[in-house]
Amino acid sequence: MAEERTGTLVGSEPVDEATLSPEVSLINLPAKGIDIERELAGIEKNIELFNRIKLVALKLTKPSDWVNQGGAPYLMDRGAENIAIAFGVDISDVRLSLEWAEDNKGRYYTYVASGKAYSKKLGRYVEDMGVCSQRDRFFGWDSKERAWRPIEDVDMANIRRKAVTNLYNRLIKRVIGLMNVTFDDLRASGIDPEKLGKVEYVAGRERAEAEITPEGKELRTKLGDMLMRLANNDKALAVKLLEKYSLWKDKDGKEHKASSLANMSEKWIRTTYGRVKKEYEKAAGPREPGEEG
C-alpha cells in the first residue's frame, strides 16, 4: 500500500498538488462571468415548461389510447400518432437491418430499425432505435409446446413491421418527452387509470391451454394474424381487440373474455374468429391472413 501523503492520487501513485501541470483542473469551475443563479432559474423555468408540454400532449389522448401494461401506463401507437400530428413531428432517415445471433436455444434473428424525429413545434430533435426479435414471445413462443417456434414458423414480415412500429413509437414519445409517464400524470390530464385496459404477464409459468385439433391450431394462427393486422402490429391493442371480440356472457350474466389465444378452447376460437374475420374483411377486403397487403 502506498504511503499516505498530502496530495491527489493519480492512478496508483500519490502526487503533491504542486507537481501537477497548471493545465490540469481538479474542479470544473464555471466560466468567468456566468451568473449561476440566473442559470438555475432558467433550468427551473425549463422544468415548468416541460411539465406543461407533457400535460398538453397527454390531453390529446383518450383512455382507449392507453393500456395498463404490467402496472405502468403504455401509450399505444394510435395515441402517439395523434400527438405527433399536433406537435408537427417529422420522422426521417428510417433504416432497417437484420442481425443474427445464436444461443443454447439455437439461431435467431432481430430486426433493428433506426431513425430520427424532429418536432417543428418544439424545435427538438432526437435519434433512437426500435427492435423486434424472432424471440418476441407474442410471435415466437408456442405456449402449447412450451418452446420457441422454428424460424420458418415465425412470420418475418410481422417481426420487421413491429420493429418499425416500435421505432416510431419511441421517437414520438422521446421527442415530446413522454418516456416515463405515470398514472398521476394521466390523472392530471383528466384520464382515469381505472378505465385503461390491462395487459398482465405471468412470471415463472405458462397458463394452461385447452386441447385443440390441428385445424383449431391453424384457425388460431389465422385469428392471431388478423388481430395483429387490425391492430397495426400493436400487441397491446391486439390484446384489447381479442378481449372485445371474444367476450360472451354465461347464463348468470357473467362476462368472459380472453386476453390470450392460448387460453381459449377450440369452440371459443371458432366463434371469435368469425367475429374478427368480419371486421378484418371490412378493413382490408376479403383475403386470407398471411397474404401481404
BALUMSE-377663 format. One record per residue (C-alpha): residue in three letters; y, z, x. Coordinates in steps of 0.2 Angstrom, whole numbers, plus 2048, in hexadecimal, padded with zeros to 3 digits. Each point is the difference from the previous one (the first is absolute). Layout:
% BALUMSE-377663
ALAYZX/...
% end
This chain:
% BALUMSE-377663
MET800800800/ALA8117FB807/GLU80C80F805/GLU80D8047F2/ARG8117FA806/THR8117FE7F7/GLY8017EE7FB/THR7F87F37F5/LEU7EF7FA801/VAL7FE7ED803/GLY7ED7FB7FF/SER7F780F809/GLU80D80480D/PRO80E80D7FE/VAL8117F8805/ASP811809801/GLU80D7F87F5/ALA80B7FD80F/THR7F37F3807/LEU8017F67F0/SER8097EF800/PRO8118017F7/GLU7FA7F27F5/VAL7F280B7F9/SER8058087EF/LEU7F780F7FB/ILE8088017EF/ASN8067F27F5/LEU8128047FD/PRO80B7F67F3/ALA80B7F3807/LYS812805804/GLY80B7FF7F0/ILE7F28027F3/ASP80480C7F2/ILE7EF8087FC/GLU8078087F0/ARG8057EF7FA/GLU7F07F8804/LEU7F680E7F7/ALA80B7FE7F1/GLY7FC7ED800/ILE7ED804801/GLU80280C7F1/LYS8097F27F7/ASN7F27F4804/ILE7F380C7F9/GLU80A8027F0/LEU8017ED7FF/PHE7ED7FE803/ASN7FC80C7F2/ARG80B7F67F4/ILE7F87EF805/LYS7EE8087FD/LEU8058077EF/VAL8087EF7FB/ALA7F07F7806/LEU7F480C7F7/LYS80A7FE7F0/LEU7FC7ED800/THR7ED8057FD/LYS7F68067F2/PRO7F280C7FF/SER7F47F17FE/ASP8067FA811/TRP7F8810808/VAL7EF808802/ASN7FB812806/GLN7F67FB80F/GLY7F680E807/GLY80E80C7FB/ALA80F7F6806/PRO80B7F37F7/TYR7FC7EE805/LEU80C7F27FB/MET7F67F07FA/ASP8057EF805/ARG8087FB7F0/GLY80C80F801/ALA8047FC812/GLU8047EE7FC/ASN80D8057F3/ILE80880B80D/ALA8007F280C/ILE8097F47F4/ALA80D80D7FC/PHE804804813/GLY7FF7EE805/VAL7F180280C/ASP7FB7F0809/ILE7EF800809/SER7FD7F480E/ASP7F67FB80F/VAL7EF8057F7/ARG7F27FD80C/LEU7ED8037FD/SER7F380380D/LEU7ED804800/GLU7F980D80B/TRP7EE804803/ALA7F8811805/GLU7EF807801/ASP7F98127FE/ASN7EF8087FD/LYS8017F87EE/GLY8027EF807/ARG80D7F2802/TYR80F8007F4/TYR8117F87FE/THR8128067FC/TYR80E7F57FA/VAL811805808/ALA8107FA7F7/SER811802809/GLY8117FC7FA/LYS8128057FF/ALA80B8067F1/TYR8138007FF/SER80A8087F1/LYS8107F67FD/LYS80780F7F6/LEU7FD80D80D/GLY8027F5810/ARG7EF807806/TYR7F27F8809/VAL7EE805804/GLU7F07FA807/ASP7EE8067FB/MET7EE7FB7FE/GLY7F48017F1/VAL7ED800803/CYS7F07FE7F6/SER7EF801807/GLN7EF7FA7FB/ARG7FC813800/ASP80C8037F2/ARG7F680B7F4/PHE8067F67F0/PHE7FA7F0807/GLY7F280480D/TRP7F780F7FA/ASP7F07FF7F5/SER7FF8107F7/LYS7EF7FC7F9/GLU7F87FD811/ARG80C80C809/ALA8037F480E/TRP80D7F4805/ARG7FE7EE7F9/PRO7FB7F280D/ILE80F7F5805/GLU7FA7F27F5/ASP80180B7F1/VAL812805802/ASP80D7F47F9/MET80B7FC810/ALA80E7F97F5/ASN8028117F7/ILE801809811/ARG80D7F3806/ARG80A8017F0/LYS800813800/ALA806801812/VAL80F7F67FB/THR80380A7F1/ASN7FF81080A/LEU80D7F880C/TYR80D7FC7F2/ASN7FE8117F9/ARG803809810/LEU80F7F5805/ILE8098027EF/LYS7FD813800/ARG805802813/VAL8107F57FE/ILE80680A7F1/GLY7FA811806/LEU7F28047F4/MET7F180480C/ASN7FF8137FC/VAL8048017EE/THR7FB8117F8/PHE7FD8057EE/ASP811809800/ASP8087F0805/LEU7F87F87F1/ARG80680E7F4/ALA8127FF807/SER7FF7ED7FB/GLY7FA8047EE/ILE7EE7FC803/ASP7F380D7F9/PRO7F280180D/GLU7F48057F2/LYS8027EF7F9/LEU7F97F8810/GLY7EE7F9800/LYS7F580880D/VAL7F57F980E/GLU7F480E806/TYR7F57FF80F/VAL7EF809802/ALA7FD807811/GLY7EF802808/ARG7F67F87F3/GLU7FE7F17F5/ARG8018017ED/ALA7EF7FC7F7/GLU7FF7EE7FA/ALA7F67FB7F1/GLU7F17F4802/ILE8057EE7FC/THR7F77F0801/PRO8047F280D/GLU8097F77F2/GLY80A8107FC/LYS804801813/GLU8067EE800/LEU80B8037F0/ARG807810808/THR8057F6810/LYS8097F37F5/LEU80880E7F6/GLY807808810/ASP8067EF806/MET8097FD7F0/LEU808811800/MET8077FD812/ARG8077EF7FB/LEU8098077F1/ALA80680E80B/ASN8067F480D/ASN7F480980D/ASP8088117FC/LYS7F280C800/ALA80980E7F8/LEU8057F47F2/ALA7EF7F97FE/VAL7F98127FD/LYS80D8027F2/LEU7FB7F07F9/LEU7EE805800/GLU8048107F8/LYS80A7F77F2/TYR7F27F37FC/SER7F180B802/LEU80780D7F4/TRP7F68057F0/LYS7FE80E7F4/ASP7F08097FB/LYS7FC8067EF/ASP80A810803/GLY80F7F6804/LYS7FF805813/GLU8077F280B/HIS7F67FA80F/LYS8067F480E/ALA7F97FB811/SER80A801810/SER7F27F980A/LEU7F47F17FD/ALA7F280A808/ASN80180D7F2/MET7FD7F47F2/SER7F07FB7F7/GLU7FB7EE7FE/LYS8058017ED/TRP811807805/ILE8027F380D/ARG7FC7F27F4/THR80C8067F3/THR80E80380C/TYR7FD7EF808/GLY8037F77EF/ARG8118097FE/VAL8067FC812/LYS7FA7EE7FF/LYS80B7FD7F1/GLU80F806809/TYR7FB7F7810/GLU7FF7F07F8/LYS8118027F7/ALA808804811/ALA7F67F380C/GLY7F87F47F4/PRO7ED7FF7FD/ARG7F8800811/GLU7F2809808/PRO80481080B/GLY7FE7FB812/GLU8097EF7FE/GLU8117FF809/GLY80F7FE7F6/
% end
